[in-house]
Amino acid sequence: MKIKDDFVMRKMADTTVVVPVGSNAIDFNGMINLNETGAFLFEILQQGATNDELVSKLLDEYDVSREQACKDVDIFVKKLKDADIIE
């Protein structure tokens, strides 16, 4: 999986957001706010990663159980797919 090239992550003050650029700016309404963990996963997905790689990186970075990491990654990836941000 990989974040589509037409979406970028930007930090504005204390908030991290994903915004569309290029032709997606017309079709995509608004922006997506990310928390710290979401921004961490989004950065990894910009280079491309599998679910297992995301879980592994999350376990390396945060003190969380494997079960919770799997659940969080699944929820995050589903939201990105629903928003058509990931390929």
HELIX and SHEET records of a PDB file:
HELIX    1   1 ASN A   24  ASP A   27  1                                   4    
HELIX    2   2 GLU A   36  GLN A   47  1                                  12    
HELIX    3   3 ASN A   51  GLU A   61  1                                  11    
HELIX    4   4 ARG A   66  ASP A   82  1                                  17    
SHEET    1   A 3 PHE A   7  MET A  12  0                                        
SHEET    2   A 3 THR A  15  PRO A  20 -1                                        
SHEET    3   A 3 ILE A  32  LEU A  34 -1                                        
END                                                                             
